[in-house]
């Protein structure tokens, strides 16, 4: 699952976790692993810029 947020970051949910691809000011791309060992099925950013993550066994998670 892939979601682009309001800051143009790409969030990638996989069978093994949640990752973020972030473009830095100098144009370089940073790859960050934020959740491990979680199967991500859905991603959504709300009006308050919180990222909601739907998972298989861990329920619904929110990142502010």
Backbone as a chain_set.jsonl record, in Angstrom:
{"seq": "XXXXXXXXXXXXXXXXXXXXXXXXXXXXXXXXXXXXXXXXXXXXXXXXXXXXXXXXXXXXXXXX", "coords": {"N": [[0.849, -1.164, 0.0], [0.568, 2.24, -0.825], [0.941, 5.663, 0.059], [0.77, 9.13, -0.422], [1.646, 11.879, 1.513], [0.627, 15.156, 2.804], [2.972, 16.57, 2.879], [4.433, 15.652, 0.844], [5.763, 13.252, 1.278], [6.368, 9.785, 0.775], [4.623, 7.054, 1.921], [5.002, 3.689, 2.6], [3.362, 0.803, 2.979], [3.82, -2.524, 3.948], [3.949, -6.159, 3.965], [5.627, -6.554, 6.023], [5.93, -4.251, 7.532], [6.054, -0.601, 8.003], [7.216, 1.989, 5.992], [8.946, 5.045, 5.179], [9.555, 7.299, 2.571], [11.361, 10.085, 2.254], [11.862, 13.273, 0.919], [14.613, 15.236, 1.171], [15.707, 18.637, 1.895], [17.977, 19.124, 0.357], [17.516, 17.595, -1.823], [18.086, 14.918, -1.692], [17.037, 11.558, -0.992], [15.594, 10.134, 1.834], [15.318, 7.039, 3.481], [13.205, 5.556, 5.725], [12.493, 3.266, 8.299], [9.625, 2.657, 10.047], [7.666, 1.121, 11.38], [8.002, -2.197, 12.361], [7.547, -5.679, 11.625], [4.772, -5.669, 11.251], [1.82, -6.14, 9.467], [0.67, -4.119, 6.977], [-2.337, -2.891, 5.749], [-3.815, -0.675, 4.941], [-3.623, 2.904, 4.424], [-4.037, 6.274, 5.447], [-4.259, 9.796, 5.403], [-5.424, 12.27, 7.559], [-7.329, 15.396, 7.993], [-5.964, 16.74, 9.981], [-3.399, 16.078, 9.555], [-2.576, 13.635, 10.539], [-1.434, 10.303, 10.259], [-3.161, 7.447, 9.504], [-3.069, 4.026, 10.081], [-3.953, 0.971, 8.939], [-3.818, -2.256, 10.165], [-3.051, -5.814, 10.109], [-2.978, -7.564, 12.462], [-2.643, -5.817, 14.559], [-4.566, -3.91, 14.741], [-5.929, -0.595, 14.349], [-3.739, 2.088, 13.878], [-2.335, 5.269, 14.803], [-0.336, 7.891, 13.634], [1.018, 10.902, 14.621]], "CA": [[0.0, 0.0, 0.0], [1.36, 3.462, -0.908], [0.184, 6.886, 0.315], [1.554, 10.363, -0.404], [1.051, 12.79, 2.484], [0.571, 16.565, 2.433], [4.338, 17.087, 2.785], [4.99, 14.949, -0.318], [6.453, 12.026, 1.668], [5.709, 8.551, 0.367], [4.522, 6.038, 2.95], [4.869, 2.387, 1.966], [2.977, -0.258, 3.907], [4.139, -3.832, 3.389], [3.629, -7.297, 4.821], [6.613, -6.586, 7.11], [6.078, -2.986, 8.237], [5.748, 0.697, 7.412], [8.409, 2.727, 5.624], [8.706, 6.373, 4.625], [10.543, 7.89, 1.676], [11.26, 11.52, 2.496], [12.785, 14.073, 0.127], [15.241, 16.267, 1.999], [15.859, 19.95, 1.242], [19.06, 19.072, -0.625], [17.083, 16.752, -2.932], [18.361, 13.511, -1.415], [15.897, 10.803, -0.471], [15.865, 9.363, 3.047], [14.456, 5.871, 3.665], [13.052, 5.307, 7.155], [11.627, 2.163, 8.733], [8.925, 3.176, 11.222], [7.041, 0.001, 12.095], [8.498, -3.492, 11.902], [6.765, -6.872, 11.973], [3.343, -5.366, 11.206], [1.28, -6.181, 8.115], [-0.103, -2.905, 6.737], [-3.317, -3.057, 4.682], [-4.364, 0.597, 4.466], [-3.01, 4.143, 4.905], [-4.872, 7.445, 5.196], [-3.892, 11.006, 6.13], [-6.623, 13.073, 7.825], [-7.196, 16.851, 7.881], [-4.997, 17.194, 10.982], [-2.119, 15.532, 9.086], [-2.246, 12.376, 11.198], [-1.464, 9.153, 9.366], [-3.869, 6.3, 10.065], [-2.506, 2.803, 9.53], [-4.746, -0.235, 9.188], [-2.93, -3.42, 10.203], [-3.71, -7.118, 10.174], [-3.138, -8.09, 13.812], [-2.461, -4.777, 15.567], [-5.659, -2.95, 14.68], [-5.73, 0.716, 13.74], [-2.71, 2.887, 14.551], [-2.3, 6.671, 14.376], [0.925, 8.616, 13.79], [0.799, 12.352, 14.539]], "C": [[0.899, 1.233, 0.0], [0.45, 4.67, -0.704], [1.146, 8.067, 0.278], [0.879, 11.326, 0.561], [1.126, 14.238, 2.003], [1.947, 17.222, 2.33], [5.135, 16.396, 1.687], [5.893, 13.772, 0.056], [5.664, 10.841, 1.126], [5.784, 7.553, 1.506], [4.243, 4.718, 2.245], [4.569, 1.349, 3.042], [3.18, -1.604, 3.243], [3.654, -4.94, 4.338], [4.551, -7.351, 6.046], [6.808, -5.239, 7.79], [5.67, -1.757, 7.454], [7.046, 1.455, 7.19], [8.016, 4.097, 5.076], [9.878, 6.783, 3.739], [10.347, 9.39, 1.762], [12.308, 12.253, 1.663], [13.314, 15.206, 1.008], [15.388, 17.564, 1.202], [16.943, 19.949, 0.166], [18.73, 18.161, -1.809], [17.35, 15.274, -2.735], [17.128, 12.858, -0.808], [16.34, 9.991, 0.735], [14.85, 8.225, 3.139], [14.409, 5.554, 5.15], [12.107, 4.13, 7.395], [10.964, 2.611, 10.027], [8.212, 2.089, 12.023], [7.583, -1.287, 11.501], [7.541, -4.584, 12.346], [5.269, -6.605, 12.064], [2.904, -5.429, 9.75], [0.334, -5.001, 7.927], [-1.023, -3.122, 5.533], [-3.855, -1.744, 4.146], [-3.655, 1.769, 5.138], [-3.91, 5.309, 4.535], [-4.368, 8.623, 6.02], [-5.149, 11.855, 6.311], [-6.32, 14.573, 7.729], [-6.188, 17.436, 8.865], [-3.586, 16.697, 10.694], [-1.647, 14.334, 9.897], [-2.334, 11.263, 10.163], [-2.121, 7.994, 10.093], [-3.409, 5.062, 9.317], [-3.39, 1.625, 9.921], [-3.853, -1.45, 9.096], [-3.729, -4.713, 10.331], [-3.99, -7.55, 11.615], [-3.055, -7.032, 14.911], [-3.546, -3.707, 15.536], [-5.302, -1.671, 13.953], [-4.731, 1.514, 14.556], [-2.743, 4.3, 13.982], [-0.927, 7.262, 14.664], [0.618, 10.102, 13.634], [1.989, 13.028, 13.92]], "O": [[1.884, 1.278, 0.737], [-0.668, 4.709, -1.219], [2.219, 8.014, 0.88], [-0.322, 11.572, 0.453], [1.634, 14.508, 0.915], [2.077, 18.306, 1.76], [6.356, 16.536, 1.608], [6.704, 13.337, -0.762], [4.438, 10.892, 1.032], [6.867, 7.239, 2.001], [3.357, 4.636, 1.395], [5.405, 1.056, 3.898], [2.76, -1.809, 2.104], [3.036, -4.674, 5.368], [4.293, -8.097, 6.99], [7.757, -5.081, 8.558], [5.037, -1.841, 6.402], [7.878, 1.553, 8.092], [6.907, 4.287, 4.576], [11.04, 6.63, 4.114], [9.295, 9.909, 1.388], [13.489, 11.907, 1.692], [12.548, 16.024, 1.519], [15.214, 17.578, -0.017], [16.845, 20.68, -0.82], [19.561, 17.972, -2.698], [16.889, 14.453, -3.529], [16.29, 13.518, -0.193], [17.327, 9.257, 0.678], [13.66, 8.43, 2.901], [15.444, 5.311, 5.77], [11.055, 4.024, 6.766], [11.652, 2.915, 11.002], [8.176, 2.162, 13.251], [7.619, -1.45, 10.282], [6.814, -4.427, 13.327], [4.572, -7.237, 12.858], [3.547, -4.833, 8.886], [-0.675, -4.887, 8.622], [-0.57, -3.485, 4.447], [-4.311, -1.693, 3.004], [-3.155, 1.656, 6.257], [-4.481, 5.338, 3.445], [-4.079, 8.469, 7.207], [-5.859, 12.132, 5.345], [-5.195, 14.968, 7.423], [-5.623, 18.501, 8.618], [-2.682, 16.882, 11.508], [-0.451, 14.046, 9.941], [-3.206, 11.28, 9.295], [-1.683, 7.605, 11.176], [-3.363, 5.041, 8.087], [-3.551, 1.326, 11.105], [-3.199, -1.667, 8.076], [-4.925, -4.698, 10.622], [-5.131, -7.87, 11.949], [-3.361, -7.318, 16.068], [-3.445, -2.702, 16.24], [-4.469, -1.67, 13.047], [-4.852, 1.61, 15.778], [-3.127, 4.509, 12.831], [-0.412, 7.158, 15.777], [0.029, 10.517, 12.636], [1.995, 14.249, 13.766]]}, "num_chains": 1, "name": "protein.A"}
